[in-house]
């Protein structure tokens, strides 16, 4: 079991997750919208297909941050 802090620019929450769960399953369980912005795992940008990999596939064994960062232009 690992502690995952998930969220976006506005809201974050921590969940205890099985390391064999995919990133997408964790986000959907926590009701985090991952369709906008850039997904990051511990500060590294995720590539296409990475959401269907497990935390164990990334070598995460204790804790991590899984964040959706929306960048907007300021007028």
WONOR-V28353 format. One record per backbone hydrogen bond with DSSP energy under -0.5 kcal/mol. CO is the residue of the C=O (numbers start at 1). NH is the residue of the N-H. Records with the same first field share a line. If there is no record, write none. Layout:
CO = NH / NH
//
This chain:
2 = 4 / 17
3 = 5 / 64
4 = 6 / 15
5 = 66
6 = 13
7 = 68
11 = 8
13 = 6
15 = 4 / 17
17 = 2
18 = 21
19 = 56
21 = 55
22 = 26
23 = 27
24 = 28
25 = 29
26 = 30
27 = 32
28 = 31
31 = 33
32 = 34
38 = 69
39 = 46
40 = 42 / 67
41 = 44
44 = 41
47 = 50
49 = 52
50 = 53
51 = 24
53 = 23
54 = 58
55 = 58 / 60
56 = 59
59 = 61
62 = 3
64 = 5
65 = 42 / 67
66 = 7
67 = 40 / 69
68 = 70
69 = 38 / 71
70 = 72
//
